Amino acid sequence: MTLIERLEKETGALRARDVARLLQVTHQHIYKMAAAGAMPSFRVAGAIRFDPHELANWLRRAQPACYGPAQPSELRRSA
């Protein structure tokens, strides 16, 4: 199961520690990203929470475009 699929199965808001565990980073890093607006988050009575579906969409947008295998003509050097 992919990370995005795991997030989409979640039904409630996630805490910073939950997100940190999923992304394998520290919870401090998650707090910094949320404070900088680099990661979607919201506040509930001063506590930072994360909507798992918003995080799944954020991850989708962050993934680089998938490219197929290079064509032989693309591997030639130009003279």
N, CA, C and O atoms as a Tripos MOL2 file, in Angstrom:
@<TRIPOS>MOLECULE
protein
  316   315    79     0     0
PROTEIN
NO_CHARGES

@<TRIPOS>ATOM
      1 N           0.8480   -1.1700    0.0000 N.3       1 MET1
      2 CA          0.0000    0.0000    0.0000 C.3       1 MET1
      3 C           0.8970    1.2380    0.0000 C.2       1 MET1
      4 O           1.8400    1.3250    0.7870 O.2       1 MET1
      5 N           0.6080    2.1800   -0.8690 N.am      2 THR2
      6 CA          1.4150    3.3920   -0.9560 C.3       2 THR2
      7 C           1.0640    4.3430    0.1810 C.2       2 THR2
      8 O           0.0400    4.1940    0.8470 O.2       2 THR2
      9 N           1.9180    5.3010    0.3800 N.am      3 LEU3
     10 CA          1.6990    6.3130    1.4040 C.3       3 LEU3
     11 C           0.4120    7.0840    1.1220 C.2       3 LEU3
     12 O          -0.3580    7.3650    2.0400 O.2       3 LEU3
     13 N           0.1840    7.4190   -0.1160 N.am      4 ILE4
     14 CA         -1.0300    8.1510   -0.4890 C.3       4 ILE4
     15 C          -2.2640    7.3150   -0.1830 C.2       4 ILE4
     16 O          -3.2550    7.8410    0.3240 O.2       4 ILE4
     17 N          -2.2190    6.0400   -0.4790 N.am      5 GLU5
     18 CA         -3.3530    5.1600   -0.1790 C.3       5 GLU5
     19 C          -3.5860    5.0700    1.3230 C.2       5 GLU5
     20 O          -4.7310    5.0460    1.7750 O.2       5 GLU5
     21 N          -2.5110    5.0220    2.0930 N.am      6 ARG6
     22 CA         -2.6440    4.9820    3.5530 C.3       6 ARG6
     23 C          -3.3110    6.2440    4.0730 C.2       6 ARG6
     24 O          -4.1730    6.1850    4.9500 O.2       6 ARG6
     25 N          -2.9060    7.3900    3.5270 N.am      7 LEU7
     26 CA         -3.5010    8.6560    3.9490 C.3       7 LEU7
     27 C          -4.9880    8.7150    3.5850 C.2       7 LEU7
     28 O          -5.8040    9.1910    4.3730 O.2       7 LEU7
     29 N          -5.3270    8.2400    2.4130 N.am      8 GLU8
     30 CA         -6.7190    8.3000    1.9670 C.3       8 GLU8
     31 C          -7.6390    7.4150    2.7970 C.2       8 GLU8
     32 O          -8.8480    7.6470    2.8280 O.2       8 GLU8
     33 N          -7.0950    6.4080    3.4680 N.am      9 LYS9
     34 CA         -7.9110    5.5380    4.3150 C.3       9 LYS9
     35 C          -8.1770    6.1500    5.6900 C.2       9 LYS9
     36 O          -9.0860    5.7190    6.4000 O.2       9 LYS9
     37 N          -7.3870    7.1500    6.0610 N.am     10 GLU10
     38 CA         -7.5710    7.8170    7.3530 C.3      10 GLU10
     39 C          -8.8850    8.5880    7.3480 C.2      10 GLU10
     40 O          -9.2850    9.1420    6.3240 O.2      10 GLU10
     41 N          -9.5530    8.6210    8.4940 N.am     11 THR11
     42 CA        -10.8380    9.3070    8.5640 C.3      11 THR11
     43 C         -10.8080   10.5550    9.4430 C.2      11 THR11
     44 O         -11.6990   11.3980    9.3400 O.2      11 THR11
     45 N          -9.8220   10.6850   10.2850 N.am     12 GLY12
     46 CA         -9.7610   11.8370   11.1720 C.3      12 GLY12
     47 C          -8.5100   12.6510   10.9590 C.2      12 GLY12
     48 O          -7.5980   12.2540   10.2330 O.2      12 GLY12
     49 N          -8.4840   13.8100   11.6150 N.am     13 ALA13
     50 CA         -7.3270   14.6810   11.5260 C.3      13 ALA13
     51 C          -6.1050   14.0020   12.1420 C.2      13 ALA13
     52 O          -6.2220   13.2430   13.1040 O.2      13 ALA13
     53 N          -4.9410   14.2840   11.5790 N.am     14 LEU14
     54 CA         -3.6860   13.7080   12.0600 C.3      14 LEU14
     55 C          -2.9050   14.7340   12.8700 C.2      14 LEU14
     56 O          -2.9790   15.9330   12.6020 O.2      14 LEU14
     57 N          -2.1620   14.2600   13.8570 N.am     15 ARG15
     58 CA         -1.2630   15.1100   14.6210 C.3      15 ARG15
     59 C           0.0890   15.1630   13.9150 C.2      15 ARG15
     60 O           0.3660   14.3550   13.0290 O.2      15 ARG15
     61 N           0.9170   16.1070   14.3080 N.am     16 ALA16
     62 CA          2.2460   16.2470   13.7040 C.3      16 ALA16
     63 C           3.0550   14.9640   13.8790 C.2      16 ALA16
     64 O           3.7710   14.5570   12.9640 O.2      16 ALA16
     65 N           2.9500   14.3290   15.0310 N.am     17 ARG17
     66 CA          3.6970   13.0780   15.2580 C.3      17 ARG17
     67 C           3.2330   11.9710   14.3130 C.2      17 ARG17
     68 O           4.0430   11.1660   13.8530 O.2      17 ARG17
     69 N           1.9270   11.9290   14.0210 N.am     18 ASP18
     70 CA          1.4010   10.9260   13.0840 C.3      18 ASP18
     71 C           1.9790   11.1470   11.6880 C.2      18 ASP18
     72 O           2.4120   10.2050   11.0250 O.2      18 ASP18
     73 N           1.9800   12.4060   11.2560 N.am     19 VAL19
     74 CA          2.4930   12.7430    9.9270 C.3      19 VAL19
     75 C           3.9970   12.4730    9.8690 C.2      19 VAL19
     76 O           4.5010   11.9580    8.8700 O.2      19 VAL19
     77 N           4.7070   12.8190   10.9350 N.am     20 ALA20
     78 CA          6.1520   12.5850   10.9850 C.3      20 ALA20
     79 C           6.4640   11.1000   10.8580 C.2      20 ALA20
     80 O           7.4030   10.7190   10.1590 O.2      20 ALA20
     81 N           5.6940   10.2760   11.5200 N.am     21 ARG21
     82 CA          5.9020    8.8280   11.4490 C.3      21 ARG21
     83 C           5.6770    8.3310   10.0290 C.2      21 ARG21
     84 O           6.4480    7.5130    9.5260 O.2      21 ARG21
     85 N           4.6280    8.8200    9.3830 N.am     22 LEU22
     86 CA          4.3320    8.4020    8.0060 C.3      22 LEU22
     87 C           5.4190    8.8270    7.0250 C.2      22 LEU22
     88 O           5.7940    8.0660    6.1330 O.2      22 LEU22
     89 N           5.9240   10.0530    7.1990 N.am     23 LEU23
     90 CA          6.9200   10.5800    6.2700 C.3      23 LEU23
     91 C           8.3510   10.2810    6.6890 C.2      23 LEU23
     92 O           9.2980   10.6060    5.9730 O.2      23 LEU23
     93 N           8.5000    9.6610    7.8490 N.am     24 GLN24
     94 CA          9.8110    9.2710    8.3840 C.3      24 GLN24
     95 C          10.7390   10.4670    8.5550 C.2      24 GLN24
     96 O          11.8980   10.4480    8.1410 O.2      24 GLN24
     97 N          10.1910   11.5070    9.1770 N.am     25 VAL25
     98 CA         10.9630   12.6840    9.5590 C.3      25 VAL25
     99 C          10.6160   13.0010   11.0100 C.2      25 VAL25
    100 O           9.7680   12.3360   11.6040 O.2      25 VAL25
    101 N          11.2630   14.0070   11.5800 N.am     26 THR26
    102 CA         10.9580   14.3660   12.9580 C.3      26 THR26
    103 C           9.6840   15.2120   13.0200 C.2      26 THR26
    104 O           9.3030   15.8640   12.0470 O.2      26 THR26
    105 N           9.0400   15.1840   14.1800 N.am     27 HIS27
    106 CA          7.8360   16.0020   14.3190 C.3      27 HIS27
    107 C           8.1830   17.4910   14.2850 C.2      27 HIS27
    108 O           7.3520   18.3130   13.9010 O.2      27 HIS27
    109 N           9.4150   17.8400   14.6880 N.am     28 GLN28
    110 CA          9.8440   19.2360   14.5990 C.3      28 GLN28
    111 C           9.8790   19.7040   13.1340 C.2      28 GLN28
    112 O           9.5210   20.8400   12.8220 O.2      28 GLN28
    113 N          10.3140   18.8120   12.2600 N.am     29 HIS29
    114 CA         10.3590   19.1350   10.8300 C.3      29 HIS29
    115 C           8.9450   19.3840   10.3020 C.2      29 HIS29
    116 O           8.7270   20.2990    9.5080 O.2      29 HIS29
    117 N           8.0000   18.5790   10.7380 N.am     30 ILE30
    118 CA          6.6090   18.7500   10.3150 C.3      30 ILE30
    119 C           6.0730   20.0940   10.7960 C.2      30 ILE30
    120 O           5.4150   20.8070   10.0390 O.2      30 ILE30
    121 N           6.3540   20.4430   12.0620 N.am     31 TYR31
    122 CA          5.9180   21.7400   12.5950 C.3      31 TYR31
    123 C           6.5040   22.8900   11.7790 C.2      31 TYR31
    124 O           5.8010   23.8540   11.4780 O.2      31 TYR31
    125 N           7.7730   22.7970   11.4210 N.am     32 LYS32
    126 CA          8.4240   23.8510   10.6400 C.3      32 LYS32
    127 C           7.7960   23.9800    9.2570 C.2      32 LYS32
    128 O           7.5520   25.0890    8.7810 O.2      32 LYS32
    129 N           7.5360   22.8510    8.6180 N.am     33 MET33
    130 CA          6.9210   22.8910    7.2850 C.3      33 MET33
    131 C           5.5260   23.4960    7.3450 C.2      33 MET33
    132 O           5.1490   24.2870    6.4800 O.2      33 MET33
    133 N           4.7580   23.1230    8.3680 N.am     34 ALA34
    134 CA          3.4090   23.6610    8.5140 C.3      34 ALA34
    135 C           3.4550   25.1620    8.7810 C.2      34 ALA34
    136 O           2.6690   25.9180    8.2110 O.2      34 ALA34
    137 N           4.3700   25.5970    9.6440 N.am     35 ALA35
    138 CA          4.4930   27.0200    9.9760 C.3      35 ALA35
    139 C           4.8950   27.8410    8.7620 C.2      35 ALA35
    140 O           4.4730   28.9880    8.6160 O.2      35 ALA35
    141 N           5.7060   27.2590    7.8940 N.am     36 ALA36
    142 CA          6.1660   27.9550    6.6910 C.3      36 ALA36
    143 C           5.1190   27.9220    5.5730 C.2      36 ALA36
    144 O           5.2900   28.5770    4.5450 O.2      36 ALA36
    145 N           4.0410   27.1620    5.7700 N.am     37 GLY37
    146 CA          3.0280   27.0450    4.7260 C.3      37 GLY37
    147 C           3.4220   26.0820    3.6270 C.2      37 GLY37
    148 O           2.7930   26.0560    2.5690 O.2      37 GLY37
    149 N           4.4580   25.2880    3.8650 N.am     38 ALA38
    150 CA          4.9360   24.3430    2.8610 C.3      38 ALA38
    151 C           4.1260   23.0490    2.8510 C.2      38 ALA38
    152 O           4.2520   22.2390    1.9320 O.2      38 ALA38
    153 N           3.2940   22.8590    3.8740 N.am     39 MET39
    154 CA          2.4970   21.6510    4.0150 C.3      39 MET39
    155 C           1.1000   22.0720    4.4780 C.2      39 MET39
    156 O           0.9790   22.9110    5.3710 O.2      39 MET39
    157 N           0.0470   21.5060    3.8880 N.am     40 PRO40
    158 CA         -1.3020   21.9110    4.3030 C.3      40 PRO40
    159 C          -1.5930   21.4890    5.7400 C.2      40 PRO40
    160 O          -1.3740   20.3410    6.1270 O.2      40 PRO40
    161 N          -2.0910   22.4430    6.5150 N.am     41 SER41
    162 CA         -2.4240   22.1680    7.9120 C.3      41 SER41
    163 C          -3.5010   23.1380    8.3600 C.2      41 SER41
    164 O          -3.8270   24.0940    7.6560 O.2      41 SER41
    165 N          -4.0510   22.8800    9.5440 N.am     42 PHE42
    166 CA         -5.0170   23.7980   10.1400 C.3      42 PHE42
    167 C          -4.8630   23.7420   11.6470 C.2      42 PHE42
    168 O          -4.2330   22.8300   12.1820 O.2      42 PHE42
    169 N          -5.4370   24.7180   12.3260 N.am     43 ARG43
    170 CA         -5.3300   24.7940   13.7880 C.3      43 ARG43
    171 C          -6.6800   24.5310   14.4340 C.2      43 ARG43
    172 O          -7.7250   24.9680   13.9520 O.2      43 ARG43
    173 N          -6.6220   23.8070   15.5330 N.am     44 VAL44
    174 CA         -7.7940   23.5710   16.3660 C.3      44 VAL44
    175 C          -7.3810   23.9510   17.7800 C.2      44 VAL44
    176 O          -6.5500   23.2760   18.3890 O.2      44 VAL44
    177 N          -7.9500   25.0170   18.2990 N.am     45 ALA45
    178 CA         -7.6320   25.5060   19.6480 C.3      45 ALA45
    179 C          -6.1210   25.6130   19.8460 C.2      45 ALA45
    180 O          -5.6020   25.2520   20.9020 O.2      45 ALA45
    181 N          -5.4210   26.1080   18.8320 N.am     46 GLY46
    182 CA         -3.9830   26.3090   18.9260 C.3      46 GLY46
    183 C          -3.1330   25.1110   18.5410 C.2      46 GLY46
    184 O          -1.9230   25.2520   18.3600 O.2      46 GLY46
    185 N          -3.7280   23.9470   18.4110 N.am     47 ALA47
    186 CA         -2.9840   22.7420   18.0330 C.3      47 ALA47
    187 C          -2.9900   22.5940   16.5120 C.2      47 ALA47
    188 O          -4.0110   22.8280   15.8660 O.2      47 ALA47
    189 N          -1.8630   22.2100   15.9510 N.am     48 ILE48
    190 CA         -1.7700   22.0020   14.4950 C.3      48 ILE48
    191 C          -2.2620   20.5990   14.1710 C.2      48 ILE48
    192 O          -1.8480   19.6180   14.7880 O.2      48 ILE48
    193 N          -3.1410   20.5280   13.2020 N.am     49 ARG49
    194 CA         -3.6620   19.2490   12.7320 C.3      49 ARG49
    195 C          -3.5700   19.2090   11.2190 C.2      49 ARG49
    196 O          -3.4250   20.2380   10.5590 O.2      49 ARG49
    197 N          -3.6560   17.9910   10.6800 N.am     50 PHE50
    198 CA         -3.4890   17.7760    9.2480 C.3      50 PHE50
    199 C          -4.6380   16.9190    8.7240 C.2      50 PHE50
    200 O          -4.9740   15.8850    9.3010 O.2      50 PHE50
    201 N          -5.2330   17.3680    7.6210 N.am     51 ASP51
    202 CA         -6.2820   16.5970    6.9500 C.3      51 ASP51
    203 C          -5.5780   15.5610    6.0770 C.2      51 ASP51
    204 O          -4.8250   15.9360    5.1780 O.2      51 ASP51
    205 N          -5.8020   14.2810    6.3170 N.am     52 PRO52
    206 CA         -5.0830   13.2600    5.5390 C.3      52 PRO52
    207 C          -5.3450   13.3300    4.0450 C.2      52 PRO52
    208 O          -4.4590   13.0140    3.2510 O.2      52 PRO52
    209 N          -6.5430   13.7380    3.6460 N.am     53 HIS53
    210 CA         -6.8470   13.8230    2.2150 C.3      53 HIS53
    211 C          -6.1220   15.0070    1.5700 C.2      53 HIS53
    212 O          -5.6970   14.9250    0.4170 O.2      53 HIS53
    213 N          -5.9830   16.1010    2.3130 N.am     54 GLU54
    214 CA         -5.2050   17.2370    1.8070 C.3      54 GLU54
    215 C          -3.7280   16.8580    1.6870 C.2      54 GLU54
    216 O          -3.0590   17.2500    0.7320 O.2      54 GLU54
    217 N          -3.2260   16.0970    2.6560 N.am     55 LEU55
    218 CA         -1.8340   15.6420    2.5780 C.3      55 LEU55
    219 C          -1.6300   14.7130    1.3850 C.2      55 LEU55
    220 O          -0.6010   14.7850    0.7130 O.2      55 LEU55
    221 N          -2.6000   13.8430    1.1200 N.am     56 ALA56
    222 CA         -2.4990   12.9400   -0.0350 C.3      56 ALA56
    223 C          -2.4270   13.7490   -1.3340 C.2      56 ALA56
    224 O          -1.6250   13.4430   -2.2160 O.2      56 ALA56
    225 N          -3.2640   14.7770   -1.4450 N.am     57 ASN57
    226 CA         -3.2380   15.6330   -2.6380 C.3      57 ASN57
    227 C          -1.9230   16.3970   -2.7310 C.2      57 ASN57
    228 O          -1.3680   16.5540   -3.8180 O.2      57 ASN57
    229 N          -1.4260   16.8690   -1.5980 N.am     58 TRP58
    230 CA         -0.1460   17.5840   -1.5480 C.3      58 TRP58
    231 C           0.9900   16.6770   -2.0370 C.2      58 TRP58
    232 O           1.8560   17.1160   -2.7940 O.2      58 TRP58
    233 N           0.9820   15.4210   -1.6050 N.am     59 LEU59
    234 CA          2.0090   14.4690   -2.0420 C.3      59 LEU59
    235 C           1.9050   14.1930   -3.5400 C.2      59 LEU59
    236 O           2.9210   14.0870   -4.2270 O.2      59 LEU59
    237 N           0.6930   14.0780   -4.0350 N.am     60 ARG60
    238 CA          0.5150   13.8580   -5.4810 C.3      60 ARG60
    239 C           1.1280   14.9990   -6.2800 C.2      60 ARG60
    240 O           1.8090   14.7650   -7.2780 O.2      60 ARG60
    241 N           0.8870   16.2330   -5.8430 N.am     61 ARG61
    242 CA          1.4290   17.3920   -6.5600 C.3      61 ARG61
    243 C           2.9480   17.4640   -6.4310 C.2      61 ARG61
    244 O           3.6180   17.9940   -7.3180 O.2      61 ARG61
    245 N           3.4960   16.9390   -5.3410 N.am     62 ALA62
    246 CA          4.9370   17.0220   -5.0910 C.3      62 ALA62
    247 C           5.7230   15.9740   -5.8670 C.2      62 ALA62
    248 O           6.9340   16.1170   -6.0410 O.2      62 ALA62
    249 N           5.0530   14.9190   -6.3370 N.am     63 GLN63
    250 CA          5.7600   13.8620   -7.0560 C.3      63 GLN63
    251 C           6.1790   14.3530   -8.4260 C.2      63 GLN63
    252 O           5.3980   15.0060   -9.1180 O.2      63 GLN63
    253 N           7.4120   14.0430   -8.8290 N.am     64 PRO64
    254 CA          7.8400   14.4180  -10.1740 C.3      64 PRO64
    255 C           7.0640   13.6300  -11.2200 C.2      64 PRO64
    256 O           6.5930   12.5220  -10.9650 O.2      64 PRO64
    257 N           6.9430   14.2150  -12.3810 N.am     65 ALA65
    258 CA          6.2520   13.5280  -13.4780 C.3      65 ALA65
    259 C           6.9860   12.2400  -13.8210 C.2      65 ALA65
    260 O           8.2160   12.1870  -13.8070 O.2      65 ALA65
    261 N           6.2300   11.2240  -14.1240 N.am     66 CYS66
    262 CA          6.8350    9.9300  -14.4760 C.3      66 CYS66
    263 C           7.1810    9.9360  -15.9630 C.2      66 CYS66
    264 O           6.3660   10.2810  -16.8180 O.2      66 CYS66
    265 N           8.3730    9.5570  -16.2220 N.am     67 TYR67
    266 CA          8.8310    9.4750  -17.6060 C.3      67 TYR67
    267 C           9.0850    8.0190  -17.9510 C.2      67 TYR67
    268 O           9.5460    7.2440  -17.1140 O.2      67 TYR67
    269 N           8.7860    7.6590  -19.1680 N.am     68 GLY68
    270 CA          9.0540    6.3030  -19.6260 C.3      68 GLY68
    271 C          10.5260    6.1310  -19.9150 C.2      68 GLY68
    272 O          11.2970    7.0790  -19.7710 O.2      68 GLY68
    273 N          10.9280    4.9520  -20.3180 N.am     69 PRO69
    274 CA         12.3410    4.7280  -20.6380 C.3      69 PRO69
    275 C          12.7740    5.6120  -21.8050 C.2      69 PRO69
    276 O          11.9910    5.9120  -22.7070 O.2      69 PRO69
    277 N          14.0050    6.0080  -21.7620 N.am     70 ALA70
    278 CA         14.5370    6.8900  -22.8000 C.3      70 ALA70
    279 C          14.5240    6.1680  -24.1530 C.2      70 ALA70
    280 O          14.8040    4.9730  -24.2480 O.2      70 ALA70
    281 N          14.1990    6.9160  -25.1640 N.am     71 GLN71
    282 CA         14.2320    6.3850  -26.5210 C.3      71 GLN71
    283 C          15.6790    6.4030  -27.0100 C.2      71 GLN71
    284 O          16.4430    7.2830  -26.6120 O.2      71 GLN71
    285 N          16.0710    5.4660  -27.8510 N.am     72 PRO72
    286 CA         17.4540    5.4440  -28.3370 C.3      72 PRO72
    287 C          17.8990    6.7720  -28.9530 C.2      72 PRO72
    288 O          19.0550    7.1660  -28.7980 O.2      72 PRO72
    289 N          16.9980    7.4630  -29.6470 N.am     73 SER73
    290 CA         17.3700    8.7290  -30.2680 C.3      73 SER73
    291 C          17.6920    9.7770  -29.2030 C.2      73 SER73
    292 O          18.4710   10.6930  -29.4640 O.2      73 SER73
    293 N          17.1110    9.6620  -28.0150 N.am     74 GLU74
    294 CA         17.3600   10.6300  -26.9460 C.3      74 GLU74
    295 C          18.7340   10.4020  -26.2970 C.2      74 GLU74
    296 O          19.2500   11.2870  -25.6160 O.2      74 GLU74
    297 N          19.3200    9.2250  -26.5060 N.am     75 LEU75
    298 CA         20.5730    8.8970  -25.8710 C.3      75 LEU75
    299 C          21.7940    9.2880  -26.7080 C.2      75 LEU75
    300 O          22.9240    9.2280  -26.2230 O.2      75 LEU75
    301 N          21.5710    9.6820  -27.9500 N.am     76 ARG76
    302 CA         22.6650   10.0690  -28.8240 C.3      76 ARG76
    303 C          23.2250   11.4250  -28.4030 C.2      76 ARG76
    304 O          22.4970   12.3110  -27.9550 O.2      76 ARG76
    305 N          24.5110   11.5540  -28.5570 N.am     77 ARG77
    306 CA         25.1360   12.8440  -28.2780 C.3      77 ARG77
    307 C          25.0520   13.7160  -29.5130 C.2      77 ARG77
    308 O          25.0950   13.2420  -30.6480 O.2      77 ARG77
    309 N          24.9320   14.9960  -29.2550 N.am     78 SER78
    310 CA         24.9510   15.9050  -30.4080 C.3      78 SER78
    311 C          26.3960   16.2600  -30.7020 C.2      78 SER78
    312 O          27.2180   16.3390  -29.7880 O.2      78 SER78
    313 N          26.7090   16.4730  -31.9690 N.am     79 ALA79
    314 CA         28.0910   16.7350  -32.3660 C.3      79 ALA79
    315 C          28.4440   18.1860  -32.2790 C.2      79 ALA79
    316 O          29.5760   18.5650  -32.5820 O.2      79 ALA79
@<TRIPOS>BOND
     1     1     2 1
     2     2     3 1
     3     3     4 2
     4     3     5 am
     5     5     6 1
     6     6     7 1
     7     7     8 2
     8     7     9 am
     9     9    10 1
    10    10    11 1
    11    11    12 2
    12    11    13 am
    13    13    14 1
    14    14    15 1
    15    15    16 2
    16    15    17 am
    17    17    18 1
    18    18    19 1
    19    19    20 2
    20    19    21 am
    21    21    22 1
    22    22    23 1
    23    23    24 2
    24    23    25 am
    25    25    26 1
    26    26    27 1
    27    27    28 2
    28    27    29 am
    29    29    30 1
    30    30    31 1
    31    31    32 2
    32    31    33 am
    33    33    34 1
    34    34    35 1
    35    35    36 2
    36    35    37 am
    37    37    38 1
    38    38    39 1
    39    39    40 2
    40    39    41 am
    41    41    42 1
    42    42    43 1
    43    43    44 2
    44    43    45 am
    45    45    46 1
    46    46    47 1
    47    47    48 2
    48    47    49 am
    49    49    50 1
    50    50    51 1
    51    51    52 2
    52    51    53 am
    53    53    54 1
    54    54    55 1
    55    55    56 2
    56    55    57 am
    57    57    58 1
    58    58    59 1
    59    59    60 2
    60    59    61 am
    61    61    62 1
    62    62    63 1
    63    63    64 2
    64    63    65 am
    65    65    66 1
    66    66    67 1
    67    67    68 2
    68    67    69 am
    69    69    70 1
    70    70    71 1
    71    71    72 2
    72    71    73 am
    73    73    74 1
    74    74    75 1
    75    75    76 2
    76    75    77 am
    77    77    78 1
    78    78    79 1
    79    79    80 2
    80    79    81 am
    81    81    82 1
    82    82    83 1
    83    83    84 2
    84    83    85 am
    85    85    86 1
    86    86    87 1
    87    87    88 2
    88    87    89 am
    89    89    90 1
    90    90    91 1
    91    91    92 2
    92    91    93 am
    93    93    94 1
    94    94    95 1
    95    95    96 2
    96    95    97 am
    97    97    98 1
    98    98    99 1
    99    99   100 2
   100    99   101 am
   101   101   102 1
   102   102   103 1
   103   103   104 2
   104   103   105 am
   105   105   106 1
   106   106   107 1
   107   107   108 2
   108   107   109 am
   109   109   110 1
   110   110   111 1
   111   111   112 2
   112   111   113 am
   113   113   114 1
   114   114   115 1
   115   115   116 2
   116   115   117 am
   117   117   118 1
   118   118   119 1
   119   119   120 2
   120   119   121 am
   121   121   122 1
   122   122   123 1
   123   123   124 2
   124   123   125 am
   125   125   126 1
   126   126   127 1
   127   127   128 2
   128   127   129 am
   129   129   130 1
   130   130   131 1
   131   131   132 2
   132   131   133 am
   133   133   134 1
   134   134   135 1
   135   135   136 2
   136   135   137 am
   137   137   138 1
   138   138   139 1
   139   139   140 2
   140   139   141 am
   141   141   142 1
   142   142   143 1
   143   143   144 2
   144   143   145 am
   145   145   146 1
   146   146   147 1
   147   147   148 2
   148   147   149 am
   149   149   150 1
   150   150   151 1
   151   151   152 2
   152   151   153 am
   153   153   154 1
   154   154   155 1
   155   155   156 2
   156   155   157 am
   157   157   158 1
   158   158   159 1
   159   159   160 2
   160   159   161 am
   161   161   162 1
   162   162   163 1
   163   163   164 2
   164   163   165 am
   165   165   166 1
   166   166   167 1
   167   167   168 2
   168   167   169 am
   169   169   170 1
   170   170   171 1
   171   171   172 2
   172   171   173 am
   173   173   174 1
   174   174   175 1
   175   175   176 2
   176   175   177 am
   177   177   178 1
   178   178   179 1
   179   179   180 2
   180   179   181 am
   181   181   182 1
   182   182   183 1
   183   183   184 2
   184   183   185 am
   185   185   186 1
   186   186   187 1
   187   187   188 2
   188   187   189 am
   189   189   190 1
   190   190   191 1
   191   191   192 2
   192   191   193 am
   193   193   194 1
   194   194   195 1
   195   195   196 2
   196   195   197 am
   197   197   198 1
   198   198   199 1
   199   199   200 2
   200   199   201 am
   201   201   202 1
   202   202   203 1
   203   203   204 2
   204   203   205 am
   205   205   206 1
   206   206   207 1
   207   207   208 2
   208   207   209 am
   209   209   210 1
   210   210   211 1
   211   211   212 2
   212   211   213 am
   213   213   214 1
   214   214   215 1
   215   215   216 2
   216   215   217 am
   217   217   218 1
   218   218   219 1
   219   219   220 2
   220   219   221 am
   221   221   222 1
   222   222   223 1
   223   223   224 2
   224   223   225 am
   225   225   226 1
   226   226   227 1
   227   227   228 2
   228   227   229 am
   229   229   230 1
   230   230   231 1
   231   231   232 2
   232   231   233 am
   233   233   234 1
   234   234   235 1
   235   235   236 2
   236   235   237 am
   237   237   238 1
   238   238   239 1
   239   239   240 2
   240   239   241 am
   241   241   242 1
   242   242   243 1
   243   243   244 2
   244   243   245 am
   245   245   246 1
   246   246   247 1
   247   247   248 2
   248   247   249 am
   249   249   250 1
   250   250   251 1
   251   251   252 2
   252   251   253 am
   253   253   254 1
   254   254   255 1
   255   255   256 2
   256   255   257 am
   257   257   258 1
   258   258   259 1
   259   259   260 2
   260   259   261 am
   261   261   262 1
   262   262   263 1
   263   263   264 2
   264   263   265 am
   265   265   266 1
   266   266   267 1
   267   267   268 2
   268   267   269 am
   269   269   270 1
   270   270   271 1
   271   271   272 2
   272   271   273 am
   273   273   274 1
   274   274   275 1
   275   275   276 2
   276   275   277 am
   277   277   278 1
   278   278   279 1
   279   279   280 2
   280   279   281 am
   281   281   282 1
   282   282   283 1
   283   283   284 2
   284   283   285 am
   285   285   286 1
   286   286   287 1
   287   287   288 2
   288   287   289 am
   289   289   290 1
   290   290   291 1
   291   291   292 2
   292   291   293 am
   293   293   294 1
   294   294   295 1
   295   295   296 2
   296   295   297 am
   297   297   298 1
   298   298   299 1
   299   299   300 2
   300   299   301 am
   301   301   302 1
   302   302   303 1
   303   303   304 2
   304   303   305 am
   305   305   306 1
   306   306   307 1
   307   307   308 2
   308   307   309 am
   309   309   310 1
   310   310   311 1
   311   311   312 2
   312   311   313 am
   313   313   314 1
   314   314   315 1
   315   315   316 2
@<TRIPOS>SUBSTRUCTURE
     1 MET1         2 RESIDUE 1 A MET
     2 THR2         6 RESIDUE 1 A THR
     3 LEU3        10 RESIDUE 1 A LEU
     4 ILE4        14 RESIDUE 1 A ILE
     5 GLU5        18 RESIDUE 1 A GLU
     6 ARG6        22 RESIDUE 1 A ARG
     7 LEU7        26 RESIDUE 1 A LEU
     8 GLU8        30 RESIDUE 1 A GLU
     9 LYS9        34 RESIDUE 1 A LYS
    10 GLU10       38 RESIDUE 1 A GLU
    11 THR11       42 RESIDUE 1 A THR
    12 GLY12       46 RESIDUE 1 A GLY
    13 ALA13       50 RESIDUE 1 A ALA
    14 LEU14       54 RESIDUE 1 A LEU
    15 ARG15       58 RESIDUE 1 A ARG
    16 ALA16       62 RESIDUE 1 A ALA
    17 ARG17       66 RESIDUE 1 A ARG
    18 ASP18       70 RESIDUE 1 A ASP
    19 VAL19       74 RESIDUE 1 A VAL
    20 ALA20       78 RESIDUE 1 A ALA
    21 ARG21       82 RESIDUE 1 A ARG
    22 LEU22       86 RESIDUE 1 A LEU
    23 LEU23       90 RESIDUE 1 A LEU
    24 GLN24       94 RESIDUE 1 A GLN
    25 VAL25       98 RESIDUE 1 A VAL
    26 THR26      102 RESIDUE 1 A THR
    27 HIS27      106 RESIDUE 1 A HIS
    28 GLN28      110 RESIDUE 1 A GLN
    29 HIS29      114 RESIDUE 1 A HIS
    30 ILE30      118 RESIDUE 1 A ILE
    31 TYR31      122 RESIDUE 1 A TYR
    32 LYS32      126 RESIDUE 1 A LYS
    33 MET33      130 RESIDUE 1 A MET
    34 ALA34      134 RESIDUE 1 A ALA
    35 ALA35      138 RESIDUE 1 A ALA
    36 ALA36      142 RESIDUE 1 A ALA
    37 GLY37      146 RESIDUE 1 A GLY
    38 ALA38      150 RESIDUE 1 A ALA
    39 MET39      154 RESIDUE 1 A MET
    40 PRO40      158 RESIDUE 1 A PRO
    41 SER41      162 RESIDUE 1 A SER
    42 PHE42      166 RESIDUE 1 A PHE
    43 ARG43      170 RESIDUE 1 A ARG
    44 VAL44      174 RESIDUE 1 A VAL
    45 ALA45      178 RESIDUE 1 A ALA
    46 GLY46      182 RESIDUE 1 A GLY
    47 ALA47      186 RESIDUE 1 A ALA
    48 ILE48      190 RESIDUE 1 A ILE
    49 ARG49      194 RESIDUE 1 A ARG
    50 PHE50      198 RESIDUE 1 A PHE
    51 ASP51      202 RESIDUE 1 A ASP
    52 PRO52      206 RESIDUE 1 A PRO
    53 HIS53      210 RESIDUE 1 A HIS
    54 GLU54      214 RESIDUE 1 A GLU
    55 LEU55      218 RESIDUE 1 A LEU
    56 ALA56      222 RESIDUE 1 A ALA
    57 ASN57      226 RESIDUE 1 A ASN
    58 TRP58      230 RESIDUE 1 A TRP
    59 LEU59      234 RESIDUE 1 A LEU
    60 ARG60      238 RESIDUE 1 A ARG
    61 ARG61      242 RESIDUE 1 A ARG
    62 ALA62      246 RESIDUE 1 A ALA
    63 GLN63      250 RESIDUE 1 A GLN
    64 PRO64      254 RESIDUE 1 A PRO
    65 ALA65      258 RESIDUE 1 A ALA
    66 CYS66      262 RESIDUE 1 A CYS
    67 TYR67      266 RESIDUE 1 A TYR
    68 GLY68      270 RESIDUE 1 A GLY
    69 PRO69      274 RESIDUE 1 A PRO
    70 ALA70      278 RESIDUE 1 A ALA
    71 GLN71      282 RESIDUE 1 A GLN
    72 PRO72      286 RESIDUE 1 A PRO
    73 SER73      290 RESIDUE 1 A SER
    74 GLU74      294 RESIDUE 1 A GLU
    75 LEU75      298 RESIDUE 1 A LEU
    76 ARG76      302 RESIDUE 1 A ARG
    77 ARG77      306 RESIDUE 1 A ARG
    78 SER78      310 RESIDUE 1 A SER
    79 ALA79      314 RESIDUE 1 A ALA
